[in-house]
Amino acid sequence: MGARSNRISPRYAGPRRTAWHPHNIPTDVAVILVCARNPLNIGAAARAVANFGFSDFRLVDPYDLAFREAVSAVGGTHVLLSARVFATVAEAVSDCTLVVGTTAGQHRVPMQGVERLESGIATALNHAGRVAILFGSEKFGLSNEDMSFCHGLMRIPTVPETPSMNLGQAVAVCLYEMVRANAASLTDAVRPGLLPTVSGSDAEQLTRMLLEVLEKSGYTNRITATSTEQKVRRWIRRLRIGHRDAPLLLGILRQILWKFDKR
């Protein structure tokens, strides 16, 4: 065999740093892990968040509060230490106006359409407001109730034989695609036609008030209450209600409830 050449292949021109310029990293993005069970996976996810320049890391009902000591968070310790813990998904997404869930479609049939990763990320990048990306537990993924808080779902295209990914890897792939896509499409001009939608807390308040109206009107019953709640929550989010319209709708629902209570 001939001597190995030390020359760098002409196809490789050194690291391209322009794609990872801080201005290319979306700032209004929250990465949320729901019911994560393995502290090492939480640490790996925190490392991925740090790898790609993000910082807003949230956890819903993590299994073990010792996750902050995860040794897998190499380089992402600051993200892990600053992570916020919430009891419910509703609380975790209360300040977010777009919630995108991730799913491998293994354990349940989603009630929303599921987009490929690149399409879901494009939707997130073209949204005016804080975006949450939800990742489910390692074993079961997002539940139907978790998904009901989502405006849409996306999946990383994998082979059918092994559709699910490690939690930390999935976070890394999604954030890589977000930075890559944002760098490719970023301009100095504000994207046209983007209107802020209601926050997660306002969307949930609308959901709760509408459910109360439906209960008082006799539309719901105990047998179908859970499925109706999830359907109404998904419907409210599909409407993409503008933040200026929320007070009007809340006022209408309050008036209806007041009329019911007067009867």
Secondary structure as GFF3:
##gff-version 3
##sequence-region A 1 263
A	DSSP	three_ten_helix	18	20	.	.	.	ID=ss1
A	DSSP	three_ten_helix	22	24	.	.	.	ID=ss2
A	DSSP	beta_strand	29	34	.	.	.	ID=ss3
A	DSSP	alpha_helix	39	51	.	.	.	ID=ss4
A	DSSP	beta_strand	56	60	.	.	.	ID=ss5
A	DSSP	three_ten_helix	65	69	.	.	.	ID=ss6
A	DSSP	alpha_helix	77	81	.	.	.	ID=ss7
A	DSSP	beta_strand	84	86	.	.	.	ID=ss8
A	DSSP	alpha_helix	89	92	.	.	.	ID=ss9
A	DSSP	beta_strand	98	102	.	.	.	ID=ss10
A	DSSP	beta_strand	114	116	.	.	.	ID=ss11
A	DSSP	alpha_helix	117	125	.	.	.	ID=ss12
A	DSSP	beta_strand	131	135	.	.	.	ID=ss13
A	DSSP	alpha_helix	144	147	.	.	.	ID=ss14
A	DSSP	beta_strand	152	155	.	.	.	ID=ss15
A	DSSP	alpha_helix	167	185	.	.	.	ID=ss16
A	DSSP	alpha_helix	200	217	.	.	.	ID=ss17
A	DSSP	alpha_helix	225	238	.	.	.	ID=ss18
A	DSSP	alpha_helix	246	262	.	.	.	ID=ss19
###
